[in-house]
Amino acid sequence: MRKIFKTMTGNRTFTMIKPDAVEKGYIGAILEKITGAGFKIVAMKYTQLSRRDAETFYAIHKERPFFGDLVEFMTRGPIVAAILEKDNAVEDFRALIGATNPEQAAEGTIRKLYAANVAENAVHGSDSDANAVIEGTFHFSGREVF
């Protein structure tokens, strides 16, 4: 494992604030929810995915009917990518962001508060420790993580 995930597995996760939430000006409020829940930001950047980046990042969904729409959505504007640190990071962050569909998300979760619908759901959160490593190293070099 690269420096990005130098701590024990389970202590870091990856997130993106998606274009819809950036467009609506929710970056500060979402970051406040994240840090207020005890997560430490160890890497962060404001960037925009190219079509190739989005296709590569979401390759697992390539055969699904929504893949083209997902790529279009994720490339339509800037995102905020971040690596977060906390004990039990992946599971705790998944609980903080809530269900993919904001209508099914628990009250107070990021998606309940800031997502418009299942397709424009404000944030991404890694679904496993293994994917947190893959996703974090996709977006950050070792020298960008502290």
C-alpha positions, 0 to 999 in steps of 0.5 A, spaced: 500 500 500 502 506 498 503 512 503 495 514 502 493 508 506 499 508 511 495 507 517 491 500 518 485 498 514 479 501 516 482 508 518 481 511 511 476 512 506 475 516 500 469 521 498 467 526 493 462 532 493 459 531 486 457 536 481 450 537 483 452 539 490 458 543 488 453 547 483 448 548 489 454 551 494 454 545 499 461 544 499 462 548 506 456 545 509 458 538 507 465 539 509 462 541 516 458 535 517 464 531 515 469 534 520 463 535 525 462 527 525 469 526 527 473 525 520 480 528 519 481 530 512 488 528 510 487 530 502 483 534 499 482 537 492 477 541 487 478 538 480 474 536 474 473 529 472 475 528 464 470 523 460 476 518 461 477 519 468 469 518 470 469 512 465 475 509 469 473 511 476 466 508 474 468 502 470 465 497 475 458 500 472 460 500 465 455 494 463 449 498 467 444 502 463 445 508 467 453 508 465 452 514 460 448 518 464 453 517 470 459 519 466 455 525 463 453 527 470 460 526 473 463 530 468 459 536 468 462 540 473 467 540 478 468 536 484 471 536 491 475 529 492 478 527 499 481 522 503 478 522 510 481 519 516 477 516 522 476 509 526 472 505 522 472 510 516 468 506 511 462 504 515 462 510 519 462 515 513 457 510 509 452 511 515 453 519 515 452 520 508 445 515 508 442 511 503 443 512 495 436 514 494 435 521 499 428 519 499 430 513 503 436 516 507 435 517 514 434 524 517 440 528 518 444 524 513 448 528 508 444 525 502 437 527 506 440 534 507 443 535 500 441 530 495 436 532 489 435 524 487 438 518 486 442 520 480 444 526 483 445 524 490 451 529 492 456 525 495 460 519 493 463 514 499 467 508 498 463 502 500 469 497 502 476 498 505 479 495 498 475 500 494 477 506 499 484 504 497 483 504 489 479 510 489 484 514 494 490 512 489 486 514 483 485 521 485 491 522 489 499 521 489 502 520 496 505 527 496 498 530 496 496 526 503 498 528 510 
